[in-house]
Structure formats: structure tokens, C-alpha cells
Amino acid sequence: MCLAQLILMKSTEKEVSYQSTNSYSTLNTLTDKTKNVWFVCHGIGYLSRYFLKYFNTLNPEENYIIAPQAASKYYLGSKYRHVGASWLTKENTAKETENVMHYFDAVLEAEKLPANVNLIVLGYSQGVSVATRYVASRKIKCSRLLLLSGGIPEELTQVDFKFLEGKTKVTLLYGDKDEYLRESFMVNALKRFDKLFGETSKVIVFDGIHEVKKELLEQFC
């Protein structure tokens, strides 16, 4: 038996709990004139403060944007200059998802949103996975759920979103030239989307690639 095998046999993975601090970014100011609050989850490789650029054409008096920040940060490319972040990986997904959900709870608690605003939850690319998990697990009563260019986690079922019926407008948006969404994937994804959300849902296919179309967002205000 080699040394590597002996070391592996003695390896034990353990777990600890500790307090952690993470940032998030906002755009505009929450006032009595605010009509819509956007809770927007960025895609892989983003930082929240840069993701906000997609929302800077919305009416600033009426729209307040909250962009949570994925905690797992890493350098993009080989020059180690730019930093991106990821929400989840296949490693320890259940526990990491729980951490993200608690973080989202803390963000919304800190913001103390008034009850009379329209809450719009948006997930882009990898952000779709955490946005849908959060809405489902916390039974978030949002006016709109926008899913941009991403897949819904397999463990989520129609029962998880039953509470949205008649209350939330759900829209899936993706580009017809999206380089990351294969045709075979989208065929199954569209069938599943219809099964999960049914009559409350709408699909918008736009002319474009894997991107956030700023001009499309204005119609949801």
C-alpha cells in the first residue's frame, strides 16, 4: 500500500460553525416613492457591485436594487487582476445552500423593506439556482420572479412553488444564441418550467447570447 493510500485512509472530514461577514450592494435609495424593490442574484464570475450596472437605466425614484454577493471569491484568468465569485458548486451543495439562505435572510432583515413595495426576485445564470431555492424555501411572496439564462435546481418541485399561484408572475428569459444553453437542455428546461409554474409563467426568447438585456428589464417595473 502506497503512502497516499495510507494518508487517505486516515482522513476525516469534520465540520464547525462560525460567524461570517459578507457584503452586498445596493443601487438608488429606498424612500416613500419607491415602488419596486429588486433582489437580484448575479451569475458566476460577477461581483455584486458590477452586476448593478444592468439596472442603472431603471427609474431611480421608483426602483431600489439589492444585489447580494456570493461569498466564494476567486481570481478570473491567469493574471490575477480581476475577482469573480460563485454561489455554489457540486461540493457540499446542501450545506452551502443553507449558508446562502441564511445570508439572504440577513440581507433582507438588514434592509427592513416596507410591506407596500413590489418585491421582484431575479436570478441570472448561476444566480437562478439560489434565487429559486430561496423563494421556495422561505416562501417569499414576490410580485415577480425573473429567471434569466439559467436552470432551476432538480430537487425543486411543483409543490415548492404552489404558494405562488395567483400571486406571482414568473418569467423565464434567455437568448436564442446563448452559448451555454444547448438546445437539448432547453427543451427539457422549458417542459420543466411549464410543469413547475404552469399558467402563471411566461417565456421570453430574445435576440442575443448569454447576457442580461437591460432594455427588457424595464417592462417588469
C-alpha positions as CSV (number, residue, x, y, z in Angstrom):
1,M,0.0,0.0,0.0
2,C,1.4,3.4,-1.0
3,L,1.8,6.4,1.3
4,A,-1.0,8.3,-0.4
5,Q,-3.5,5.5,0.3
6,L,-2.4,5.3,3.9
7,I,-3.0,9.1,4.3
8,L,-6.4,8.9,2.6
9,M,-7.5,6.1,5.0
10,K,-6.8,8.3,8.0
11,S,-8.5,11.4,6.5
12,T,-11.7,12.6,8.3
13,E,-13.8,15.5,7.2
14,K,-15.3,17.4,10.1
15,E,-17.5,20.5,10.4
16,V,-17.6,23.6,12.5
17,S,-19.9,26.6,12.7
18,Y,-18.7,30.1,13.0
19,Q,-19.9,33.7,12.4
20,S,-19.1,35.2,9.0
21,T,-19.5,38.6,7.5
22,N,-20.2,39.3,3.8
23,S,-21.0,42.4,1.8
24,Y,-23.9,43.2,-0.6
25,S,-24.5,46.2,-2.9
26,T,-27.5,48.5,-3.5
27,L,-28.5,50.9,-6.2
28,N,-30.6,54.1,-5.6
29,T,-32.3,55.0,-2.3
30,L,-35.2,53.3,-0.6
31,T,-37.8,56.1,0.0
32,D,-41.6,56.6,0.2
33,K,-41.5,57.0,-3.6
34,T,-40.0,53.5,-4.1
35,K,-42.4,51.2,-5.9
36,N,-40.2,48.2,-6.7
37,V,-37.5,46.5,-4.8
38,W,-35.3,44.2,-6.8
39,F,-33.5,41.4,-5.1
40,V,-31.0,40.3,-7.9
41,C,-28.6,37.3,-7.8
42,H,-25.6,37.6,-10.1
43,G,-24.1,34.9,-12.3
44,I,-20.8,33.1,-11.8
45,G,-17.8,35.3,-12.1
46,Y,-19.5,38.5,-11.0
47,L,-19.2,40.8,-8.1
48,S,-22.4,42.4,-6.9
49,R,-21.3,46.0,-7.3
50,Y,-20.6,45.4,-11.0
51,F,-23.8,43.4,-11.6
52,L,-25.8,46.5,-10.6
53,K,-24.8,48.2,-13.9
54,Y,-27.6,46.2,-15.6
55,F,-30.2,48.1,-13.6
56,N,-28.9,51.7,-13.8
57,T,-31.4,52.7,-16.5
58,L,-34.5,51.9,-14.3
59,N,-36.3,54.9,-12.8
60,P,-34.1,55.6,-9.7
61,E,-37.0,57.1,-7.8
62,E,-39.2,54.1,-8.2
63,N,-36.7,51.2,-8.2
64,Y,-34.4,50.1,-5.4
65,I,-32.0,47.3,-6.2
66,I,-30.4,44.9,-3.7
67,A,-27.6,42.7,-5.1
68,P,-26.3,40.1,-2.6
69,Q,-22.7,38.9,-3.0
70,A,-21.7,35.3,-3.5
71,A,-19.1,34.6,-0.7
72,S,-16.8,32.2,-2.7
73,K,-14.5,34.6,-4.5
74,Y,-11.6,33.7,-6.8
75,Y,-9.3,35.3,-9.4
76,L,-10.5,35.4,-13.0
77,G,-7.9,34.4,-15.6
78,S,-4.2,33.8,-15.2
79,K,-3.1,37.4,-14.5
80,Y,-4.8,37.5,-11.0
81,R,-6.1,41.0,-11.5
82,H,-9.9,40.7,-11.6
83,V,-12.0,38.9,-9.0
84,G,-15.2,37.0,-9.5
85,A,-17.4,34.9,-7.3
86,S,-19.5,31.7,-7.3
87,W,-22.7,30.8,-5.3
88,L,-22.4,27.1,-5.3
89,T,-20.6,24.1,-6.6
90,K,-21.2,20.3,-6.6
91,E,-19.1,20.1,-3.4
92,N,-21.2,20.0,-0.2
93,T,-24.1,21.7,-2.0
94,A,-26.8,21.2,0.6
95,K,-24.7,22.8,3.4
96,E,-23.5,25.6,1.2
97,T,-27.1,26.3,0.1
98,E,-28.1,26.6,3.7
99,N,-25.4,29.1,4.3
100,V,-26.6,31.2,1.3
101,M,-30.2,31.1,2.5
102,H,-29.2,32.4,6.0
103,Y,-27.1,35.1,4.3
104,F,-30.1,36.2,2.2
105,D,-32.2,36.2,5.4
106,A,-29.7,38.6,7.0
107,V,-29.6,40.9,3.9
108,L,-33.4,41.3,3.9
109,E,-33.6,41.7,7.6
110,A,-31.0,44.5,7.4
111,E,-32.9,46.3,4.7
112,K,-36.2,46.3,6.6
113,L,-38.3,46.6,3.4
114,P,-41.8,48.2,3.7
115,A,-44.7,45.9,3.1
116,N,-46.3,48.1,0.3
117,V,-43.5,47.7,-2.3
118,N,-43.4,45.2,-5.1
119,L,-40.6,42.7,-4.5
120,I,-39.0,41.4,-7.7
121,V,-36.7,38.5,-7.3
122,L,-34.3,38.0,-10.2
123,G,-31.6,35.3,-10.8
124,Y,-29.2,35.4,-13.7
125,S,-27.3,32.3,-14.9
126,Q,-25.9,30.6,-11.8
127,G,-28.0,33.0,-9.7
128,V,-31.2,31.3,-10.9
129,S,-30.3,28.3,-8.7
130,V,-30.0,30.4,-5.4
131,A,-32.9,32.7,-6.3
132,T,-35.4,29.8,-6.9
133,R,-34.1,27.9,-3.8
134,Y,-34.6,31.0,-1.7
135,V,-38.1,31.8,-2.9
136,A,-39.1,28.1,-2.4
137,S,-37.5,27.5,1.0
138,R,-38.6,30.8,2.6
139,K,-42.0,31.0,0.7
140,I,-41.0,34.5,-0.5
141,K,-44.2,36.3,-1.6
142,C,-42.7,38.3,-4.5
143,S,-44.7,40.1,-7.2
144,R,-42.4,38.8,-9.9
145,L,-39.8,36.0,-10.2
146,L,-37.5,36.6,-13.2
147,L,-35.2,33.7,-14.3
148,L,-32.6,34.8,-16.8
149,S,-30.5,32.2,-18.7
150,G,-30.2,29.6,-16.0
151,G,-31.6,26.3,-14.9
152,I,-33.9,25.5,-11.9
153,P,-32.4,23.0,-9.4
154,E,-33.6,19.5,-9.9
155,E,-34.7,19.0,-6.3
156,L,-37.4,21.7,-6.6
157,T,-40.9,20.5,-7.4
158,Q,-44.3,22.0,-8.3
159,V,-45.3,21.7,-4.6
160,D,-42.4,24.0,-3.6
161,F,-43.9,26.8,-5.7
162,K,-47.6,26.1,-5.1
163,F,-47.9,29.2,-2.9
164,L,-47.0,31.5,-5.8
165,E,-50.2,30.7,-7.7
166,G,-52.3,33.7,-8.4
167,K,-49.8,36.0,-6.6
168,T,-46.5,35.9,-8.6
169,K,-45.8,36.4,-12.2
170,V,-42.9,34.1,-13.2
171,T,-40.9,34.7,-16.4
172,L,-38.0,32.8,-18.0
173,L,-35.8,34.8,-20.3
174,Y,-32.9,33.5,-22.5
175,G,-31.1,34.4,-25.7
176,D,-31.7,32.5,-28.9
177,K,-27.9,32.4,-29.4
178,D,-26.9,31.6,-25.8
179,E,-23.7,29.7,-26.0
180,Y,-24.2,27.9,-22.6
181,L,-27.7,26.6,-23.1
182,R,-27.8,23.7,-25.5
183,E,-30.9,23.0,-27.5
184,S,-31.4,19.6,-25.8
185,F,-31.1,21.3,-22.4
186,M,-33.6,24.0,-23.2
187,V,-36.2,21.5,-24.5
188,N,-36.2,19.8,-21.1
189,A,-35.9,23.0,-19.2
190,L,-38.9,24.6,-20.9
191,K,-41.0,21.5,-20.2
192,R,-40.0,21.5,-16.6
193,F,-40.6,25.3,-16.3
194,D,-44.1,24.9,-17.6
195,K,-44.7,22.0,-15.2
196,L,-43.4,24.0,-12.2
197,F,-45.2,27.2,-12.8
198,G,-48.0,26.5,-15.3
199,E,-50.4,29.3,-16.1
200,T,-48.5,31.9,-14.0
201,S,-45.5,31.6,-16.2
202,K,-44.2,33.2,-19.4
203,V,-41.2,32.6,-21.6
204,I,-39.4,35.3,-23.4
205,V,-36.7,34.4,-26.0
206,F,-34.7,37.4,-27.1
207,D,-32.2,38.0,-29.8
208,G,-28.9,37.6,-28.0
209,I,-26.3,35.5,-26.3
210,H,-25.7,34.6,-22.6
211,E,-26.4,38.1,-21.3
212,V,-28.7,40.4,-19.3
213,K,-30.7,42.6,-21.7
214,K,-31.2,45.9,-19.9
215,E,-33.9,47.1,-22.2
216,L,-36.0,44.0,-21.3
217,L,-36.0,44.7,-17.6
218,E,-37.9,48.0,-17.9
219,Q,-41.1,46.1,-18.8
220,F,-41.2,44.5,-15.4
221,C,-41.3,47.7,-13.3
